[in-house]
Structures are given as C-alpha cells and as structure tokens.
Amino acid sequence: MDLSTKLTVLVSTEITSLVGRGECNAACLPADAVIIGFGDIGEPIVSVIAQSDLADTVYDDLVVLAIGRPACIRLFGLMPRLSGRWYLPADLRGLGRKLVAVEGEGEVADMLRAARSMELLCGLFAALVAKKMVEVRGATTLTEQDIGRVAKAHEMVTENWQERLTVSSVAQRCGLNKAKLTRGFRELYSCTIPEALTERRLERARELLAQSDLPVSSIAYRWGYANNASFTRAFVRRFGATPTEIRRRESDAVHVCAMLAHA
C-alpha cells in the first residue's frame, strides 16, 4: 500500500471507502460526497464533513467512508449533521478494525473490504437512527474525556443490563465518581442509569412475553422484580398495558399474520 495515499475501495458508484494512513484520492470519491472519518478505530470518535471541506483532517483516519448525499437519503433516510462528531459504540469500532485488518490477498481481500465497508456504513447509520451514539456538541459540563467515560458507562448498561449493575459499580468501572457520572448520564441520555436499565429490561421482558410461554411471574423475577405487582406497574408505565394484555396482543398479531400468509 502507498504510504502517502489511502487504499481506495470502490464499493459502488455512490460509495467509496479509503483505508490506511495518508491522503484521500479525491478523484475516486463520489460526487457531492459526505466524508465520514473513523480516527484510529480504537478511539471512539467518528467525524462527518462535507467533501468541500476535505483536507488534512482525515489524513490520520484509518478508515474514511465517502457516500453521495442523494444515496444517504435514498438508502438510509438520513443526512448526518456535517461537522458533527460522535462517540462510536464498541460493535462499530470492531467492524472498523475488521475492515483495516482484512484477511487474504488480491480479489478476495478486495471483496471483503467492500463488504465490510458497506456493513460499517449500514451499522453507522442504524446507530444514528437509533440514537445509540453520543454527539459531541459542547452542550454538556463534561470534558471530552469524561464524555467518553459516560459513553462507556452507557455501553456497559446497554450490553450488560442482565447483571446487577449499580451506579457505584458502573462509576468504578468507567473511571468517574458517582456525582459526575449521574450528571453526565442525564445530560447525554436524558435519563438516569437505573432508568436506562429498567428500559432495557422491560424491552427484553416484552420480547420474552411474545416469544415464550414463560409465566409472567417468572419473567418478572428474572429481571429483578420482587413480585408481579411491581413488574406490572413498571410495565404499564412503559407500554400502557399490562404484561398479560401485551402477550395477548402479540399472540393475536402472530395469528393474523399466519392466516394472511395462508390465505
């Protein structure tokens, strides 16, 4: 690979990825492109700029994705904010590392790079739509380093919600004191850590109600509720219906879909 120019991967006429250190070959970029730079991949930062602003800012980015603006809207229904910077979830950083360290050589490696570039792009836009990335915009009292630590805490809550996490344990693991973590979590995610854990557990409980025949009491106990009454109150606050009503609705919906499929 040329040390002064990134390796160019032509995914399609509207999408190009560039891998490695060095400058971007502007001649290979789609017209009117949005440029997405992924830093060192190990660092949880992704930046978005307009093609007209393309400069040395992406020189050190190990992965750069360029997608035409019309394709952004057509494929993903979203135009990311230009000049925006976000903290990446761990799964997207993992996809970036796989794109950089492609196995094999020649045509096989080229195919893998193209496929992983598209997977990374789709994952990025899915995370943006789902609001799973924290945008660094200065609307917080935290430093950028502490924003990264709060993002790590959010990732911990999202991925390890089955554990008996407490604010103290999360604060210790992400390197913040409880007060700063609590304030930062509310600033960035508009909720507390207990509220985020409750949300994730109730969402999983709803999935279990629809996908299994487990008694409501068993599902409630599994997610830390001492009794059906407290579980039902939390469930109604979140979904506007009791667990039994939700299970009935989901079951009816499945039956209707099955009837339509065989009609």
C-alpha positions in Angstrom: 0.0 0.0 0.0 1.3 3.5 -0.8 2.2 5.1 2.5 1.2 8.6 1.3 -2.3 7.7 -0.1 -5.0 5.6 1.4 -6.1 2.4 -0.3 -9.3 3.1 -2.3 -12.1 0.6 -2.2 -14.9 1.3 -4.8 -18.0 -0.2 -3.1 -20.4 1.3 -5.7 -20.7 4.4 -7.9 -22.0 6.2 -4.9 -19.9 4.8 -2.1 -16.1 4.6 -1.6 -14.0 3.7 1.4 -10.4 4.6 1.9 -8.2 2.6 4.3 -4.9 3.3 5.9 -2.8 6.4 6.6 -2.3 9.2 4.1 -4.3 11.4 1.8 -7.6 10.6 0.2 -7.6 10.3 -3.6 -10.3 12.9 -4.3 -10.7 11.6 -7.9 -12.1 8.4 -6.6 -14.8 9.9 -4.4 -18.5 10.0 -5.4 -19.9 13.4 -6.4 -21.1 15.7 -3.6 -20.0 13.2 -1.0 -20.4 13.2 2.7 -17.0 12.2 4.3 -17.0 10.0 7.4 -13.7 9.6 9.2 -13.2 6.9 11.8 -10.0 8.1 13.5 -7.7 5.3 14.8 -10.7 2.9 15.2 -9.6 2.1 18.7 -10.6 5.7 19.7 -14.4 6.0 20.0 -14.7 9.0 17.6 -16.3 9.4 14.2 -16.4 12.7 12.4 -18.5 13.9 9.4 -17.5 16.6 7.0 -18.6 17.8 3.6 -16.4 16.9 0.6 -15.7 20.6 0.1 -14.0 20.6 3.5 -11.8 17.6 2.7 -8.3 18.3 3.9 -5.7 17.1 6.3 -8.3 16.4 8.9 -8.7 12.9 7.6 -5.0 12.2 6.9 -4.6 10.2 10.1 -8.0 8.5 9.9 -7.5 4.8 9.4 -10.9 4.4 7.7 -12.8 7.0 5.7 -16.2 6.4 4.1 -17.5 8.6 1.3 -21.1 8.4 0.3 -23.0 10.7 -2.1 -25.7 12.9 -0.4 -28.5 11.5 -2.6 -27.5 8.0 -1.5 -27.6 9.0 2.2 -31.3 10.0 1.8 -32.3 7.2 -0.5 -30.6 4.3 1.4 -30.9 5.5 5.0 -33.4 8.3 5.1 -30.9 10.4 7.0 -28.3 13.1 6.3 -25.8 13.2 9.2 -25.0 16.6 10.5 -21.9 18.0 8.8 -19.1 18.9 11.1 -20.6 16.5 13.6 -18.5 14.3 15.9 -19.9 11.2 17.7 -18.7 8.5 20.1 -18.9 5.1 18.5 -20.3 2.0 20.1 -17.9 -0.9 20.6 -19.5 -3.0 17.8 -18.9 -0.3 15.2 -15.3 0.0 16.4 -15.0 -3.7 15.9 -16.3 -3.5 12.4 -13.7 -0.8 11.6 -10.9 -3.0 12.9 -12.0 -5.8 10.7 -12.1 -3.6 7.7 -8.5 -2.5 8.4 -7.2 -6.0 9.1 -8.7 -7.8 6.1 -7.7 -11.4 5.6 -6.3 -12.8 2.4 -5.0 -11.0 -0.7 -6.0 -10.0 -4.2 -9.6 -10.2 -5.3 -10.8 -11.9 -2.1 -9.4 -9.2 0.1 -11.0 -6.5 -2.2 -14.4 -8.2 -1.9 -14.0 -8.4 1.9 -13.1 -4.7 2.1 -16.1 -3.7 0.0 -18.5 -5.9 2.1 -17.1 -4.7 5.4 -17.2 -1.1 4.2 -20.9 -1.5 3.5 -21.5 -3.3 6.8 -19.8 -0.5 8.7 -21.7 2.2 6.8 -25.0 0.5 7.5 -24.1 0.0 11.1 -23.2 3.6 11.5 -26.5 4.9 10.0 -28.5 2.3 12.0 -26.8 3.6 15.2 -27.5 7.2 14.2 -31.2 6.5 13.6 -31.5 4.5 16.9 -29.7 7.4 18.7 -27.1 5.0 20.0 -24.2 7.4 19.5 -23.4 10.4 21.7 -22.8 13.5 19.7 -20.0 15.8 21.0 -21.6 19.2 20.7 -20.4 21.1 23.7 -23.9 21.1 25.3 -22.5 19.4 28.5 -20.5 20.3 31.5 -18.2 17.3 31.0 -14.8 17.3 29.3 -14.5 15.3 26.1 -12.5 12.6 28.1 -15.4 12.4 30.6 -17.9 12.2 27.8 -16.1 9.2 26.5 -16.3 7.7 30.0 -20.0 8.3 30.2 -20.4 6.8 26.8 -18.5 3.8 28.1 -21.0 3.6 31.0 -23.9 3.7 28.6 -22.4 0.9 26.6 -21.9 -1.1 29.8 -25.6 -0.6 30.7 -26.7 -1.5 27.1 -24.6 -4.6 26.8 -24.5 -5.9 30.4 -28.0 -5.0 31.6 -28.6 -8.6 32.8 -26.0 -8.0 35.5 -26.9 -6.5 38.9 -25.4 -3.1 38.0 -25.5 -0.2 40.4 -24.4 3.4 39.9 -21.4 2.8 42.1 -20.3 -0.3 40.2 -20.7 1.4 36.8 -18.9 4.5 38.1 -16.0 2.5 39.3 -15.6 0.5 36.1 -15.8 3.6 33.8 -13.5 5.8 35.9 -15.9 8.5 37.1 -17.2 9.5 40.5 -20.9 8.9 41.1 -21.9 12.5 41.0 -20.2 13.3 37.7 -21.5 10.0 36.2 -25.0 10.7 37.3 -25.0 14.3 36.0 -23.2 13.4 32.7 -25.5 10.4 32.0 -28.6 12.6 32.4 -27.1 15.4 30.2 -26.2 13.0 27.4 -29.0 10.5 27.6 -31.8 12.4 29.3 -32.3 9.6 31.9 -30.6 8.0 34.9 -28.6 4.8 34.9 -31.5 3.0 36.8 -34.0 4.3 34.3 -31.8 3.1 31.4 -31.5 -0.4 33.0 -35.2 -0.5 33.6 -35.9 0.4 30.0 -33.7 -2.3 28.6 -35.1 -5.0 30.9 -38.7 -4.1 30.2 -37.9 -4.2 26.4 -36.4 -7.7 26.9 -39.4 -8.7 29.1 -41.8 -7.7 26.3 -39.8 -9.8 23.8 -40.0 -12.8 26.2 -43.7 -12.4 26.6 -44.2 -12.5 22.9 -41.7 -15.3 22.1 -42.2 -17.7 25.0 -44.8 -19.3 27.3 -43.0 -18.4 30.5 -45.3 -17.3 33.3 -45.4 -13.6 33.8 -44.1 -14.1 37.4 -41.0 -16.0 36.1 -40.2 -13.1 33.7 -40.7 -10.6 36.4 -38.4 -12.5 38.8 -35.8 -12.9 36.0 -35.4 -9.2 35.6 -35.2 -8.4 39.3 -38.8 -7.6 40.3 -39.8 -8.9 43.7 -43.4 -9.5 42.7 -45.9 -9.3 39.8 -47.5 -6.1 41.1 -44.3 -4.0 40.9 -43.4 -5.6 37.5 -46.9 -4.8 36.2 -46.8 -1.2 37.4 -43.5 -0.6 35.6 -44.7 -2.4 32.5 -47.9 -0.3 32.3 -45.9 2.9 32.8 -43.6 2.0 29.9 -46.1 0.3 27.4 -49.5 1.5 28.5 -50.8 -2.1 29.0 -50.3 -5.0 31.4 -47.9 -7.9 30.6 -50.9 -10.2 30.0 -52.5 -7.7 27.6 -49.3 -7.3 25.7 -48.9 -11.1 25.4 -52.5 -11.4 24.1 -51.9 -8.6 21.5 -48.7 -10.2 20.3 -50.3 -13.6 20.1 -53.3 -12.2 18.1 -50.9 -10.4 15.7 -49.0 -13.6 15.1 -52.2 -15.5 14.3 -53.4 -12.8 11.9 -50.1 -12.9 10.1 -50.3 -16.6 9.8 -53.8 -16.5 8.4 -52.8 -13.9 5.9 -49.8 -16.0 4.8 -52.0 -19.0 4.1 -54.9 -17.1 2.6 
